[in-house]
Amino acid sequence: MVDSKSIFSVAMKVESGDASLSWSGAAGSMQVADKYFIASVTKMYITVLVMKLIDEGKLSLEDKISKYLPSDFCSALHVFKGVDYSNQLTIKHLITNTSGIPDYFFHKQENGRAAADDLLEGKDGSWPLERTIELIKGLKPKFKPGSKAAYSDSNYQLLGRIIEEVSGLSIPEIMKTYIFDPLGLKNTYVYQDTLDNNPVPFYYGAKKLWLPNYIASVGPEGGIVSTVDEVMVFLKAFFGGIFFPKEKITTLKEWKMIFPPPGFFHFGIGLEKLWIPRILFPFKYPGEILGFWGQTGTFAFYNPKTDLYFCGATNQVNGKGHRKATGLMIDTIKSML
């Protein structure tokens, strides 16, 4: 992967359900034990929090978001073709990316630029929820809530605030209480200290990016730091019935196709599935590959057909890391069939 000259650091781990097969490796500027920003793989941890709060009777997927957020947040949040759908938005719309709310990160503004442009040019800056809401209220929603799916980090910023309101805990606190401590994760945390330079940097092409103020401001959408060993512990717990019964995974599979950006894949209830056309693999179809991507080429996926788990980081924002990781996962799965 590193020899491709488009990936400058990589660390990953592959493990079977019973751990009889367990391999990890790193190349380029990374070591296996290095901490890295897991980016949007964080959203899978948010799924756990939402499911656990539902089990505790503290919220429901059908709850209106206006039940938990201030009226000034929700007012005129989603006005599509002259109709205000703001009071119809639900938690399910957020966690399934079917709200239609624009993605503050990639959605182009009137000046033709997106928030991502400044960040990818190395201009660090904070994006707290208040700033996100101010921006998206000036942007055109993509569609009527529930009618389609479009990836939007804005959804998870809103979801994070709702989790904090319901639990009475900050995102770092509830992550630690509900996930990190129960799993015994010692090297996993929500990034808050902008002076913390322990995580390895990521790249946009050949350009190294260091955006501590940004990462520290977007905890629920992509702010977790971890290692391949500890992401593997979480991944196996997610699909292994530690957080909720295994049978609940089936209820998360309400798939809708997501189109670029950031890529082609299916999105369910807080869960992703790789898009793998059967016609390309007529003899050894890999089956479902379930989990989550991160924008910086991070990944955490499970293949039920072979009972294999994959996680890691390519630390590359431009999509080349995602393609390399996809090929590696599919080739490994096919070799086990």
Buried (B, 14 or more C-beta within 10 A) or exposed (E): BBEEEBBBBBBBBBBBBEEEBEEBBBBBBBEBEBBBBBBBBBBBBBBBBBBBBBEEEBBEBEBBBBBBBEEEBBEEBBEBEEEEBBEBBBBBBBBBBBBBBBBBBBBEBEEEEBBBBBBBEEEBEBBEBEBBBEBBBEBEBBBBBBEBBBBBBBBBBBBBBBBBBBBEBBBBEBBBEBBBEEBEBEBBBBBBEBEBEEBBBBBBEEEBBEBBEBBBBBBBBBBBBBBBBBBBBBBBBBBEEBBBEEEBBEBBEBBBEBEEBBBEBBBBBBBBBBBBEEEEBEEEBBBBBBBBBBBBBBBBBBBEBBBBBBBBBBBBBBBBBBBBBBEBBBEBBBEBE
